[in-house]
Amino acid sequence: MQAIEVAGIADAVAVCEARAAMLPLILTLDMNGAPYRWVTWQHACFYYARNLVAWSAGDENLTFYGGISRATGRRSSITTNSIIAIRGRPVASRGWLQVPPLSNRELFQRDRHVCAYCGNGYASQRLTREHIVPLSQGGLDLWMNVVTACRACNQRKSGRTPEQAGMQLLYAPYVPNKAEYLILSNRRILHDQMDFLAKHVPVRESRLLRRAC
């Protein structure tokens, strides 16, 4: 269990700034247990303070301390679990089949930072979003038409399709589901959060889980 002491407004601001890059995000679920979104510890504490947490499912807990009560002399505190279900109407299930937003960060994560043409791994700054059917030929900027490519292969392929350029795709694109997108969008996932989300990811489709196996 981690504990963070907050002695006042000024200290709270200092703690938030110093720990923001270190503290894990909290995974929220809807009442049916479907993964919904990542929230900061501040949001999680708000849910607990408003009695909006229906149940929790994680192994990790984080405790945050506030000021000392004049009436009781006790310091206030809130403990949040790493995975919490929020009271209210199920919302995650309604968006389960929605296509997640496309961005380079999640695309590179989906493809494990491996170029779809040469098969080599690269750092993010050496990768590009490669359109299989080029935009100039009517291709769309969608998950199913993009792969990760190194800059050299991207330039070599230019505005052509793989067939026109004589280049073979080493893997196929796919659309990550909501659970996998949550994995792709968080760089500091706790072990229990990863285990929970992995159970909602189709192994046959996911390159992320096939790589892990």
Accessible surface in RSA format (square Angstrom, percent):
REM  Atomic radii and reference values for relative SASA: ProtOr
REM  Chains: A
REM  Algorithm: Lee & Richards
REM  Probe-radius: 1.40
REM  Slices: 20
REM RES _ NUM      All-atoms   Total-Side   Main-Chain    Non-polar    All polar
REM                ABS   REL    ABS   REL    ABS   REL    ABS   REL    ABS   REL
RES MET A   1   159.54  82.6  85.51  56.6  74.04 176.3  62.84  53.4  96.70 128.1
RES GLN A   2    80.66  45.1  75.52  55.2   5.14  12.2  35.65  75.9  45.01  34.1
RES ALA A   3    58.98  54.2  33.62  51.9  25.36  57.7  33.62  47.3  25.36  67.2
RES ILE A   4     5.82   3.3   3.43   2.6   2.39   5.8   5.82   4.2   0.00   0.0
RES GLU A   5   114.00  65.4  99.57  75.3  14.43  34.3  27.66  53.5  86.34  70.5
RES VAL A   6    20.27  13.3  19.95  18.1   0.32   0.8  19.95  17.3   0.32   0.9
RES ALA A   7    61.10  56.2  35.94  55.5  25.16  57.2  36.55  51.5  24.55  65.0
RES GLY A   8    34.33  42.3   0.00   N/A  34.33  42.3  34.00  93.3   0.33   0.7
RES ILE A   9   152.14  86.6 143.87 107.2   8.27  19.9 146.48 105.5   5.67  15.4
RES ALA A  10    80.91  74.4  65.27 100.7  15.65  35.6  72.26 101.8   8.65  22.9
RES ASP A  11    69.50  48.7  68.44  68.1   1.06   2.5  11.89  28.0  57.61  57.5
RES ALA A  12    27.10  24.9  26.72  41.2   0.38   0.9  26.95  37.9   0.16   0.4
RES VAL A  13    80.23  52.8  77.90  70.5   2.33   5.6  80.23  69.7   0.00   0.0
RES ALA A  14    56.94  52.4  49.34  76.1   7.60  17.3  53.74  75.7   3.20   8.5
RES VAL A  15    30.71  20.2  28.24  25.6   2.47   6.0  30.71  26.7   0.00   0.0
RES CYS A  16    33.85  25.6  31.76  35.4   2.08   4.9  16.52  41.8  17.33  18.7
RES GLU A  17   132.02  75.8 104.99  79.4  27.03  64.4  45.38  87.8  86.64  70.7
RES ALA A  18    71.19  65.5  45.97  70.9  25.22  57.4  57.50  81.0  13.69  36.3
RES ARG A  19    86.96  36.5  86.96  44.3   0.00   0.0   4.13   5.6  82.83  50.2
RES ALA A  20    65.37  60.1  46.23  71.3  19.15  43.6  51.68  72.8  13.70  36.3
RES ALA A  21    78.74  72.4  61.99  95.7  16.75  38.1  68.61  96.6  10.13  26.8
RES MET A  22   129.70  67.2 106.93  70.8  22.76  54.2  90.02  76.5  39.68  52.6
RES LEU A  23     7.31   4.1   4.89   3.5   2.42   6.1   4.93   3.5   2.38   6.4
RES PRO A  24    10.15   7.4   7.96   7.3   2.19   8.0   8.25   6.8   1.90  11.8
RES LEU A  25    49.43  27.5  48.95  35.0   0.47   1.2  48.95  34.4   0.47   1.3
RES ILE A  26     0.05   0.0   0.05   0.0   0.00   0.0   0.05   0.0   0.00   0.0
RES LEU A  27     0.00   0.0   0.00   0.0   0.00   0.0   0.00   0.0   0.00   0.0
RES THR A  28     1.00   0.7   1.00   1.0   0.00   0.0   0.90   1.2   0.10   0.1
RES LEU A  29     0.40   0.2   0.00   0.0   0.40   1.0   0.00   0.0   0.40   1.1
RES ASP A  30     3.63   2.5   1.09   1.1   2.54   6.0   3.63   8.5   0.00   0.0
RES MET A  31    75.63  39.2  61.16  40.5  14.46  34.4  61.16  52.0  14.46  19.2
RES ASN A  32   108.10  74.5  71.89  69.5  36.22  87.2  23.33  56.1  84.77  81.9
RES GLY A  33    11.31  13.9   0.00   N/A  11.31  13.9   8.05  22.1   3.26   7.3
RES ALA A  34    17.16  15.8  14.70  22.7   2.47   5.6  17.02  24.0   0.14   0.4
RES PRO A  35     0.01   0.0   0.01   0.0   0.00   0.0   0.01   0.0   0.00   0.0
RES TYR A  36    76.03  35.5  75.13  42.7   0.90   2.3  35.28  26.5  40.75  50.2
RES ARG A  37   101.21  42.5 101.18  51.6   0.03   0.1  30.21  41.3  70.99  43.0
RES TRP A  38    34.81  14.0  15.04   7.3  19.77  46.4  15.10   8.0  19.72  32.0
RES VAL A  39     7.42   4.9   2.50   2.3   4.92  11.9   7.42   6.5   0.00   0.0
RES THR A  40    54.52  38.8  53.63  54.4   0.89   2.1  52.28  70.2   2.24   3.4
RES TRP A  41    30.23  12.1  29.68  14.4   0.55   1.3  26.96  14.4   3.27   5.3
RES GLN A  42    78.63  44.0  70.68  51.7   7.95  18.9  43.44  92.5  35.19  26.7
RES HIS A  43    92.25  50.4  90.10  62.6   2.15   5.5  61.23  63.1  31.02  36.1
RES ALA A  44     0.00   0.0   0.00   0.0   0.00   0.0   0.00   0.0   0.00   0.0
RES CYS A  45    15.83  12.0  15.42  17.2   0.42   1.0  13.32  33.8   2.51   2.7
RES PHE A  46   100.18  50.1  94.34  58.4   5.84  15.2  99.52  60.3   0.66   1.9
RES TYR A  47    25.80  12.0  25.80  14.7   0.00   0.0  12.35   9.3  13.45  16.6
RES TYR A  48    63.73  29.8  46.58  26.5  17.15  44.6  42.45  31.9  21.27  26.2
RES ALA A  49    72.49  66.6  33.86  52.2  38.63  87.9  43.63  61.4  28.85  76.4
RES ARG A  50   150.49  63.2 132.47  67.5  18.02  42.9  32.26  44.1 118.23  71.7
RES ASN A  51   105.59  72.8  99.57  96.2   6.02  14.5  29.11  70.1  76.48  73.9
RES LEU A  52    57.40  32.0  57.40  41.1   0.00   0.0  57.40  40.3   0.00   0.0
RES VAL A  53    19.47  12.8   9.44   8.5  10.03  24.2   9.44   8.2  10.03  27.2
RES ALA A  54    28.20  25.9   3.33   5.1  24.88  56.6   3.36   4.7  24.84  65.8
RES TRP A  55    99.37  39.9  89.95  43.5   9.42  22.1  91.84  49.0   7.53  12.2
RES SER A  56    57.42  48.5  32.70  43.6  24.72  57.0   3.17   6.8  54.25  76.0
RES ALA A  57    47.57  43.7  14.29  22.0  33.29  75.7  25.16  35.4  22.41  59.4
RES GLY A  58    16.02  19.8   0.00   N/A  16.02  19.8   0.00   0.0  16.02  35.9
RES ASP A  59   119.39  83.6  89.47  89.1  29.92  70.7  31.05  73.1  88.33  88.1
RES GLU A  60    75.09  43.1  74.27  56.2   0.82   1.9   9.51  18.4  65.58  53.5
RES ASN A  61    48.71  33.6  45.52  44.0   3.19   7.7   1.02   2.5  47.69  46.1
RES LEU A  62     1.10   0.6   1.10   0.8   0.00   0.0   1.10   0.8   0.00   0.0
RES THR A  63     7.32   5.2   7.32   7.4   0.00   0.0   6.48   8.7   0.84   1.3
RES PHE A  64    10.10   5.1   7.01   4.3   3.09   8.0   7.11   4.3   2.99   8.5
RES TYR A  65    69.84  32.6  67.69  38.5   2.15   5.6  31.73  23.8  38.10  47.0
RES GLY A  66    20.67  25.5   0.00   N/A  20.67  25.5  18.77  51.5   1.90   4.3
RES GLY A  67    39.69  48.9   0.00   N/A  39.69  48.9  25.80  70.8  13.89  31.1
RES ILE A  68   108.59  61.8  81.59  60.8  27.00  65.1  82.35  59.3  26.23  71.2
RES SER A  69    47.15  39.8  34.94  46.6  12.20  28.1  33.02  70.3  14.13  19.8
RES ARG A  70   246.88 103.7 207.43 105.7  39.45  93.9  86.50 118.2 160.39  97.2
RES ALA A  71   100.73  92.6  55.46  85.6  45.26 103.0  67.39  94.9  33.34  88.3
RES THR A  72    91.62  65.2  59.79  60.6  31.82  75.8  64.00  86.0  27.61  41.7
RES GLY A  73    53.13  65.5   0.00   N/A  53.13  65.5  26.51  72.8  26.61  59.6
RES ARG A  74   185.13  77.7 178.96  91.2   6.17  14.7  56.85  77.7 128.28  77.7
RES ARG A  75    84.57  35.5  61.27  31.2  23.30  55.5  25.75  35.2  58.82  35.6
RES SER A  76    67.03  56.6  56.51  75.4  10.52  24.2  54.77 116.6  12.26  17.2
RES SER A  77    59.32  50.1  30.58  40.8  28.74  66.2   2.11   4.5  57.21  80.1
RES ILE A  78    55.70  31.7  51.05  38.0   4.65  11.2  55.61  40.0   0.09   0.2
RES THR A  79    55.79  39.7  42.47  43.1  13.32  31.7  27.56  37.0  28.23  42.7
RES THR A  80     0.00   0.0   0.00   0.0   0.00   0.0   0.00   0.0   0.00   0.0
RES ASN A  81    12.63   8.7  11.70  11.3   0.93   2.2   3.15   7.6   9.48   9.2
RES SER A  82     0.00   0.0   0.00   0.0   0.00   0.0   0.00   0.0   0.00   0.0
RES ILE A  83     1.38   0.8   1.38   1.0   0.00   0.0   1.38   1.0   0.00   0.0
RES ILE A  84     0.15   0.1   0.00   0.0   0.15   0.4   0.15   0.1   0.00   0.0
RES ALA A  85     0.00   0.0   0.00   0.0   0.00   0.0   0.00   0.0   0.00   0.0
RES ILE A  86    28.78  16.4  25.21  18.8   3.58   8.6  25.21  18.2   3.58   9.7
RES ARG A  87   112.52  47.2  98.16  50.0  14.36  34.2  32.86  44.9  79.66  48.3
RES GLY A  88    49.74  61.3   0.00   N/A  49.74  61.3  38.26 105.0  11.48  25.7
RES ARG A  89   189.87  79.7 175.40  89.4  14.47  34.4  72.51  99.1 117.35  71.1
RES PRO A  90    51.23  37.3  45.80  41.8   5.43  19.7  45.80  37.8   5.43  33.8
RES VAL A  91    48.94  32.2  41.96  38.0   6.99  16.8  41.96  36.5   6.99  18.9
RES ALA A  92     1.09   1.0   0.00   0.0   1.09   2.5   1.09   1.5   0.00   0.0
RES SER A  93    57.58  48.7  41.76  55.7  15.83  36.5  32.77  69.8  24.82  34.8
RES ARG A  94   154.76  65.0 125.47  64.0  29.29  69.7  73.62 100.6  81.14  49.2
RES GLY A  95    16.15  19.9   0.00   N/A  16.15  19.9  12.01  33.0   4.14   9.3
RES TRP A  96    61.13  24.5  57.71  27.9   3.42   8.0  34.87  18.6  26.26  42.6
RES LEU A  97   164.90  91.8 138.39  99.0  26.52  66.7 142.78 100.3  22.12  59.5
RES GLN A  98   129.93  72.7 115.20  84.2  14.73  35.1  40.29  85.8  89.63  68.0
RES VAL A  99   100.96  66.4  75.29  68.2  25.67  61.8  76.14  66.2  24.82  67.3
RES PRO A 100    12.29   9.0   3.56   3.2   8.73  31.7   9.79   8.1   2.50  15.5
RES PRO A 101    93.56  68.2  81.37  74.2  12.19  44.3  93.45  77.2   0.11   0.7
RES LEU A 102    38.21  21.3  11.62   8.3  26.59  66.9  11.62   8.2  26.59  71.6
RES SER A 103    38.98  32.9  37.71  50.3   1.27   2.9  38.27  81.5   0.71   1.0
RES ASN A 104    64.36  44.4  61.23  59.2   3.13   7.5  15.88  38.2  48.48  46.9
RES ARG A 105    99.18  41.6  88.96  45.3  10.22  24.3  41.69  57.0  57.48  34.8
RES GLU A 106    11.61   6.7  11.61   8.8   0.00   0.0   0.42   0.8  11.19   9.1
RES LEU A 107     0.00   0.0   0.00   0.0   0.00   0.0   0.00   0.0   0.00   0.0
RES PHE A 108    10.13   5.1  10.13   6.3   0.00   0.0  10.13   6.1   0.00   0.0
RES GLN A 109    45.38  25.4  45.38  33.2   0.00   0.0   5.46  11.6  39.93  30.3
RES ARG A 110     0.00   0.0   0.00   0.0   0.00   0.0   0.00   0.0   0.00   0.0
RES ASP A 111     0.90   0.6   0.00   0.0   0.90   2.1   0.00   0.0   0.90   0.9
RES ARG A 112    81.11  34.1  65.64  33.5  15.47  36.8  10.19  13.9  70.93  43.0
RES HIS A 113    46.09  25.2  46.09  32.0   0.00   0.0  30.64  31.6  15.46  18.0
RES VAL A 114    35.65  23.5  35.65  32.3   0.00   0.0  35.65  31.0   0.00   0.0
RES CYS A 115     0.00   0.0   0.00   0.0   0.00   0.0   0.00   0.0   0.00   0.0
RES ALA A 116     0.00   0.0   0.00   0.0   0.00   0.0   0.00   0.0   0.00   0.0
RES TYR A 117    21.10   9.9   3.33   1.9  17.77  46.2   3.65   2.7  17.45  21.5
RES CYS A 118    52.09  39.4  21.75  24.3  30.34  71.3  29.10  73.7  22.99  24.8
RES GLY A 119    33.03  40.7   0.00   N/A  33.03  40.7   9.63  26.4  23.40  52.4
RES ASN A 120    80.11  55.2  76.52  73.9   3.59   8.6  14.81  35.6  65.30  63.1
RES GLY A 121    54.35  67.0   0.00   N/A  54.35  67.0  21.54  59.1  32.81  73.5
RES TYR A 122    44.83  20.9  30.61  17.4  14.22  37.0  22.36  16.8  22.47  27.7
RES ALA A 123    51.64  47.5  35.42  54.7  16.22  36.9  45.13  63.6   6.52  17.3
RES SER A 124    51.40  43.4  44.20  59.0   7.20  16.6  30.45  64.8  20.95  29.4
RES GLN A 125   133.54  74.7 114.81  83.9  18.73  44.6  61.24 130.4  72.30  54.8
RES ARG A 126   141.68  59.5 140.64  71.7   1.05   2.5  39.80  54.4 101.88  61.7
RES LEU A 127     5.69   3.2   0.00   0.0   5.69  14.3   0.00   0.0   5.69  15.3
RES THR A 128    22.54  16.0  19.06  19.3   3.48   8.3  22.54  30.3   0.00   0.0
RES ARG A 129    61.25  25.7  46.68  23.8  14.57  34.7  12.60  17.2  48.65  29.5
RES GLU A 130     5.77   3.3   5.54   4.2   0.22   0.5   0.22   0.4   5.54   4.5
RES HIS A 131    30.70  16.8  28.73  20.0   1.98   5.1  18.45  19.0  12.26  14.3
RES ILE A 132    23.42  13.3  23.42  17.5   0.00   0.0  23.42  16.9   0.00   0.0
RES VAL A 133    60.34  39.7  60.34  54.6   0.00   0.0  60.34  52.4   0.00   0.0
RES PRO A 134     9.10   6.6   7.53   6.9   1.57   5.7   9.10   7.5   0.00   0.0
RES LEU A 135   102.56  57.1  82.88  59.3  19.68  49.5  83.19  58.4  19.37  52.1
RES SER A 136    99.15  83.8  52.19  69.7  46.96 108.2  58.63 124.9  40.52  56.8
RES GLN A 137    81.54  45.6  48.59  35.5  32.95  78.5  32.86  69.9  48.68  36.9
RES GLY A 138    60.03  74.0   0.00   N/A  60.03  74.0  37.24 102.2  22.79  51.0
RES GLY A 139    10.61  13.1   0.00   N/A  10.61  13.1   5.13  14.1   5.48  12.3
RES LEU A 140   111.49  62.1 108.67  77.7   2.82   7.1 109.64  77.0   1.85   5.0
RES ASP A 141    68.08  47.7  51.75  51.5  16.33  38.6  23.87  56.2  44.22  44.1
RES LEU A 142    97.46  54.3  95.81  68.5   1.65   4.1  97.46  68.4   0.00   0.0
RES TRP A 143     4.56   1.8   3.06   1.5   1.50   3.5   3.06   1.6   1.50   2.4
RES MET A 144   110.52  57.2  97.09  64.3  13.43  32.0  92.51  78.7  18.01  23.9
RES ASN A 145    18.58  12.8  18.58  18.0   0.00   0.0  13.14  31.6   5.44   5.3
RES VAL A 146     0.00   0.0   0.00   0.0   0.00   0.0   0.00   0.0   0.00   0.0
RES VAL A 147     0.00   0.0   0.00   0.0   0.00   0.0   0.00   0.0   0.00   0.0
RES THR A 148     0.00   0.0   0.00   0.0   0.00   0.0   0.00   0.0   0.00   0.0
RES ALA A 149     0.00   0.0   0.00   0.0   0.00   0.0   0.00   0.0   0.00   0.0
RES CYS A 150     5.54   4.2   5.54   6.2   0.00   0.0   3.28   8.3   2.26   2.4
RES ARG A 151   124.12  52.1 122.38  62.4   1.74   4.1  46.47  63.5  77.65  47.1
RES ALA A 152    73.39  67.5  59.65  92.0  13.75  31.3  65.53  92.3   7.86  20.8
RES CYS A 153    12.54   9.5  11.66  13.0   0.87   2.0   0.86   2.2  11.68  12.6
RES ASN A 154    41.63  28.7  39.93  38.6   1.70   4.1   0.18   0.4  41.45  40.1
RES GLN A 155   135.56  75.8 115.41  84.3  20.15  48.0  42.84  91.2  92.72  70.3
RES ARG A 156   146.32  61.4 130.70  66.6  15.62  37.2  55.13  75.3  91.20  55.3
RES LYS A 157     0.33   0.2   0.33   0.2   0.00   0.0   0.00   0.0   0.33   0.4
RES SER A 158    72.42  61.2  51.07  68.2  21.35  49.2  26.84  57.2  45.57  63.8
RES GLY A 159    37.87  46.7   0.00   N/A  37.87  46.7  26.10  71.6  11.77  26.4
RES ARG A 160    96.47  40.5  96.47  49.2   0.00   0.0  40.96  56.0  55.51  33.6
RES THR A 161    19.34  13.8  19.34  19.6   0.00   0.0  16.77  22.5   2.56   3.9
RES PRO A 162     6.65   4.8   6.53   6.0   0.12   0.4   6.53   5.4   0.12   0.7
RES GLU A 163   144.61  83.0 117.86  89.2  26.75  63.7  73.76 142.7  70.85  57.8
RES GLN A 164   104.46  58.4  73.01  53.4  31.44  74.9  39.45  84.0  65.01  49.3
RES ALA A 165    15.58  14.3   0.00   0.0  15.58  35.4   1.61   2.3  13.96  37.0
RES GLY A 166    64.27  79.3   0.00   N/A  64.27  79.3  38.29 105.1  25.98  58.2
RES MET A 167    13.59   7.0   2.94   1.9  10.65  25.4   8.16   6.9   5.43   7.2
RES GLN A 168   145.77  81.5 131.32  96.0  14.45  34.4  43.88  93.4 101.89  77.3
RES LEU A 169    49.59  27.6  32.87  23.5  16.72  42.0  32.87  23.1  16.72  45.0
RES LEU A 170   101.22  56.4  66.70  47.7  34.52  86.8  70.89  49.8  30.33  81.6
RES TYR A 171    34.16  15.9  22.92  13.0  11.24  29.2  34.01  25.6   0.14   0.2
RES ALA A 172    69.32  63.7  59.82  92.3   9.50  21.6  61.31  86.3   8.01  21.2
RES PRO A 173    18.36  13.4  13.02  11.9   5.34  19.4  13.02  10.7   5.34  33.2
RES TYR A 174    24.48  11.4  24.43  13.9   0.05   0.1  24.48  18.4   0.00   0.0
RES VAL A 175    51.46  33.9  37.81  34.2  13.65  32.9  37.81  32.9  13.65  37.0
RES PRO A 176     0.89   0.6   0.00   0.0   0.89   3.2   0.50   0.4   0.39   2.4
RES ASN A 177    32.59  22.5  23.80  23.0   8.78  21.2  25.70  61.9   6.89   6.7
RES LYS A 178    40.04  19.5  39.20  24.1   0.84   2.0  27.33  24.6  12.71  13.5
RES ALA A 179     0.00   0.0   0.00   0.0   0.00   0.0   0.00   0.0   0.00   0.0
RES GLU A 180     1.65   0.9   1.65   1.2   0.00   0.0   0.00   0.0   1.65   1.3
RES TYR A 181    35.06  16.4  35.06  19.9   0.00   0.0  20.42  15.3  14.63  18.0
RES LEU A 182     8.79   4.9   8.79   6.3   0.00   0.0   8.79   6.2   0.00   0.0
RES ILE A 183    10.14   5.8   7.94   5.9   2.20   5.3   7.94   5.7   2.20   6.0
RES LEU A 184     1.05   0.6   0.79   0.6   0.26   0.7   1.05   0.7   0.00   0.0
RES SER A 185    30.17  25.5  17.53  23.4  12.63  29.1  14.71  31.3  15.45  21.7
RES ASN A 186     9.51   6.6   3.98   3.8   5.53  13.3   1.32   3.2   8.19   7.9
RES ARG A 187   174.69  73.3 138.72  70.7  35.97  85.6  49.32  67.4 125.37  76.0
RES ARG A 188   103.11  43.3  93.94  47.9   9.17  21.8  57.48  78.6  45.63  27.7
RES ILE A 189    40.20  22.9  12.12   9.0  28.08  67.7  12.13   8.7  28.07  76.2
RES LEU A 190    38.98  21.7  36.75  26.3   2.23   5.6  38.98  27.4   0.00   0.0
RES HIS A 191   145.32  79.4 133.33  92.7  11.98  30.7  97.93 100.9  47.39  55.1
RES ASP A 192    11.97   8.4   6.57   6.5   5.40  12.8   8.54  20.1   3.43   3.4
RES GLN A 193     0.04   0.0   0.04   0.0   0.00   0.0   0.00   0.0   0.04   0.0
RES MET A 194    55.38  28.7  55.38  36.6   0.00   0.0  51.49  43.8   3.88   5.1
RES ASP A 195    63.37  44.4  60.19  59.9   3.18   7.5  21.16  49.8  42.21  42.1
RES PHE A 196    37.02  18.5  34.76  21.5   2.26   5.9  36.62  22.2   0.40   1.1
RES LEU A 197     0.00   0.0   0.00   0.0   0.00   0.0   0.00   0.0   0.00   0.0
RES ALA A 198    28.34  26.1  22.53  34.8   5.80  13.2  22.78  32.1   5.56  14.7
RES LYS A 199   170.93  83.4 131.54  80.7  39.39  93.8  85.06  76.6  85.86  91.5
RES HIS A 200    61.01  33.3  47.30  32.9  13.71  35.1  38.88  40.1  22.13  25.7
RES VAL A 201     7.74   5.1   0.00   0.0   7.74  18.7   0.76   0.7   6.98  18.9
RES PRO A 202    52.59  38.3  39.56  36.1  13.04  47.4  51.79  42.8   0.81   5.0
RES VAL A 203    80.12  52.7  75.59  68.4   4.53  10.9  75.59  65.7   4.53  12.3
RES ARG A 204   224.34  94.2 203.79 103.9  20.55  48.9  79.68 108.9 144.66  87.7
RES GLU A 205   103.03  59.2  94.29  71.3   8.74  20.8  34.79  67.3  68.24  55.7
RES SER A 206     0.11   0.1   0.03   0.0   0.08   0.2   0.11   0.2   0.00   0.0
RES ARG A 207    26.36  11.1  26.36  13.4   0.00   0.0  23.21  31.7   3.15   1.9
RES LEU A 208    12.15   6.8  11.13   8.0   1.02   2.6  11.13   7.8   1.02   2.7
RES LEU A 209    12.88   7.2  12.88   9.2   0.00   0.0  12.88   9.0   0.00   0.0
RES ARG A 210   115.03  48.3  97.03  49.5  18.00  42.9  51.02  69.7  64.01  38.8
RES ARG A 211   150.75  63.3 125.22  63.8  25.53  60.8  41.69  57.0 109.06  66.1
RES ALA A 212    79.54  73.1  36.88  56.9  42.66  97.0  48.58  68.4  30.97  82.0
RES CYS A 213   130.36  98.6  63.72  71.1  66.64 156.6  48.33 122.5  82.03  88.4
END  Absolute sums over single chains surface
CHAIN  1 A    11907.1       9365.1       2542.0       6516.3       5390.7
END  Absolute sums over all chains
TOTAL         11907.1       9365.1       2542.0       6516.3       5390.7
